[in-house]
């Protein structure tokens, strides 16, 4: 029978411990870098997107939607050949 010898190394002297800890440590460091970037350079506000959307809706006329409405109504009729 073979006798097992006791390991006298500390936990930080094993390479696998550092391999396991490297992933979470990298994520923590990256999150702090991201936080620093987010605080230093805030996102610019979009210039009055609501008014631009209203103006776009005003430029679209109901006449441009007429063929689509006719096709929709034509598909809903029974017989549909007219």
RODO-2510 file (C-alpha; in nm, 4 decimals, decimal comma):
residues 82
     n   res          X          Y          Z
     1     x     0,0000     0,0000     0,0000
     2     x     0,1298     0,3438    -0,0913
     3     x     0,1369     0,6121     0,1698
     4     x     0,0096     0,9561     0,0774
     5     x     0,2308     1,2434     0,1643
     6     x     0,0799     1,5613     0,3005
     7     x     0,0872     1,8793     0,0975
     8     x     0,2602     2,1633     0,2783
     9     x     0,1787     2,4354     0,0243
    10     x    -0,0499     2,7260     0,1016
    11     x    -0,3599     2,7823    -0,1103
    12     x    -0,2111     3,0777    -0,3027
    13     x     0,0808     2,8692    -0,4198
    14     x    -0,1377     2,6602    -0,6496
    15     x    -0,1807     2,7711    -1,0095
    16     x    -0,5356     2,6399    -1,0359
    17     x    -0,6557     2,8745    -0,7622
    18     x    -0,5337     3,1750    -0,9613
    19     x    -0,6834     3,0320    -1,2783
    20     x    -1,0222     3,0041    -1,1084
    21     x    -0,9986     3,3515    -0,9529
    22     x    -0,8805     3,5218    -1,2738
    23     x    -1,2242     3,5219    -1,4407
    24     x    -1,4224     3,6933    -1,1639
    25     x    -1,1366     3,9362    -1,0968
    26     x    -1,1280     4,0342    -1,4646
    27     x    -1,5034     4,0985    -1,4586
    28     x    -1,4753     4,3148    -1,1475
    29     x    -1,1903     4,5188    -1,2968
    30     x    -1,3790     4,5609    -1,6257
    31     x    -1,6909     4,6778    -1,4410
    32     x    -1,4939     4,9478    -1,2598
    33     x    -1,3411     5,0613    -1,5895
    34     x    -1,6883     5,0730    -1,7441
    35     x    -1,8219     5,2703    -1,4473
    36     x    -1,5368     5,5204    -1,4768
    37     x    -1,6046     5,5660    -1,8496
    38     x    -1,9777     5,6058    -1,7896
    39     x    -1,9230     5,8745    -1,5272
    40     x    -1,6618     6,0670    -1,7281
    41     x    -1,8423     6,0660    -2,0643
    42     x    -2,2216     6,0749    -2,0267
    43     x    -2,4377     5,9938    -2,3263
    44     x    -2,5509     6,2938    -2,5306
    45     x    -2,9214     6,3698    -2,5239
    46     x    -3,1018     6,3299    -2,8544
    47     x    -3,2085     6,6690    -2,9882
    48     x    -3,5840     6,6964    -2,9380
    49     x    -3,6735     6,3572    -3,0871
    50     x    -4,0402     6,4000    -2,9921
    51     x    -4,0919     6,7103    -3,2074
    52     x    -3,9045     6,5503    -3,4960
    53     x    -4,1370     6,2518    -3,4765
    54     x    -4,4445     6,4758    -3,4780
    55     x    -4,3124     6,6610    -3,7840
    56     x    -4,2512     6,3318    -3,9634
    57     x    -4,6076     6,2241    -3,8886
    58     x    -4,7383     6,5572    -4,0213
    59     x    -4,5519     6,5120    -4,3498
    60     x    -4,7076     6,1712    -4,4072
    61     x    -5,0429     6,2296    -4,5653
    62     x    -5,3423     6,0022    -4,5538
    63     x    -5,3358     5,9894    -4,9357
    64     x    -5,0107     5,7956    -4,9285
    65     x    -5,1807     5,5285    -4,7174
    66     x    -5,4854     5,4994    -4,9439
    67     x    -5,3591     5,2098    -5,1629
    68     x    -5,2723     5,0069    -4,8542
    69     x    -5,6145     5,0709    -4,7047
    70     x    -5,7859     4,9742    -5,0295
    71     x    -5,5900     4,6517    -5,0513
    72     x    -5,6663     4,5709    -4,6893
    73     x    -6,0379     4,6324    -4,7432
    74     x    -6,0327     4,4384    -5,0696
    75     x    -5,8804     4,1370    -4,8982
    76     x    -6,1454     4,1463    -4,6272
    77     x    -6,4407     4,1380    -4,8718
    78     x    -6,6127     3,8137    -4,9511
    79     x    -6,5511     3,7148    -5,3107
    80     x    -6,2637     3,9553    -5,3457
    81     x    -6,2661     3,9839    -5,7255
    82     x    -6,4012     4,3350    -5,7468
***
